[in-house]
Amino acid sequence: MKQFKLVLLFTLISTSIFSQQQKELMKDVLSEYKFKIKNIALDSLNISYIQEGKGDTTLLFLHGLSSNSDAWSKNIEALKNKYNCIAIDLPGYGKSSKPKADYTPTFFADVTYQFLQKLELKNVVLIGHSMGGQASIKLATNHPEAIEKLILVAPAGLEQFAENEGAMIKSIYTADMVKHTSDDQIRKNYALNFFKQPEDVTKMIEDRINIKSSSDFDEHCEAIVKSVSGMIDDPAFEDLKNINQETLVIFGKNDMLIPNRYFHPTLSVEKVGKIAEEHIKLVTVEFIDESGHFVQFEKPKDVNLLIERFVEAD
C-alpha cells in the first residue's frame, strides 16, 4: 500500500542541440510517431514537433509529464481536417533537446512562445494537458496577445500544495528513483491514467521502457524530476484570475491523479473543476464520464467534439 501511495503521489504531480548520432539513437529507441516529425532550432535547443492539417486557426498542443507530442495523435487525426494542428515535444521529452534547465512551467511557456513566434503562428488556440496545462496558463497570462483561446485538459496548477507537501514531494522524488522504476511499475503507473486502459496504450508503455536504453536517459530522468519540482516552485494558482481568454477546462470524471488523493483525500475532481469556475473569468468546465487523467487519449471523440464546439463558438 505504501508503494502504491508513493506511485500515486508522484504520478499526480502528475544541454545543447542533439548531435546527429543522438538523434539517430532516439529514433531507434522510440517507436515512430503517428505523424511525421519536424524539427526547429530555438537558440541552443532543437524542438521536435508534429504539424498536420490546414486552416486559419492553429491548435497548439502541449503534452504532460513523461509524455510527448504523439500523445495527441488521436486528436490530431480528427481535427487536422479543419485546423492547423501542431504538437510540440517539450524540452526534456520525446525527440527534443534535453538541456540543463529549471523545467518550470514558465520555462516551457517561454520556449513555446519562441516557437510560435518563429513559425509566425496566428489565431492560436492553446491546448495543454496536465503539466502542459500549467505551462499553458503561464503562456496565456505572460503573453496574452499570442493566444486567442485556451483549453486546459486535466490541468495541473488548479490544486494548491502546502509548503511542507511540496518539500516532501521534492525530497523523495529523485532522478535515481525514476531511473530505476521497474518495467512492471511503469505498466502500473500508466494504468493509473485511465478508467479503462485502451489497448493502444501498449505503444506508450513500450516506449517508456525502451527509453531506458537511450543515450540521454539520464538527462530525461533529470527533466522529469525537475519538471515535478518546477510545478511546485512555479505555481499557477495566482495566475488564474489573470486569464483573459475564453477558456475550456476538460476533466475525466474518474481522474485518479488530479486531485492528489495522498495529500488531499477529501478533494474531488468536481471540486477542482469548481476552482476553475471560481477563479477564471470566462470559463466553461466539462466532465467526461468513464475516463481518467489521460482523457484525450481514452475518450478522443468526446474531447474532440468539445474542442471543436469551443473553437467554433463566437
ABEGO torsion letter per residue (X at the ends): XAAAAAAAAAAAXXXBBBBAAAAAAAAAABBBBABBBBBBBBEABBBBBBBBEBEABBBBBBBBBGBBAAAAAAAAAAAAAABBBBBBBBBGBEABBBBBBAGBAAAAAAAAAAAAAAAGBBGBBBBBBEAAAAAAAAAAAABAAABABBBBBGBBGABBBBAAAAAAAAAABBAAAAAABBAAAAAAAAAAABABBBAAAAAAAAAAAAAAABAAAAAAAAAAAAAAAAAAABBAAAAAAABABBBBBBBBAABAAOBBAAABAABBAAAAAAAAAAABABBBBBBBBGBBABAAAABAAAAAAAAAAAAABX
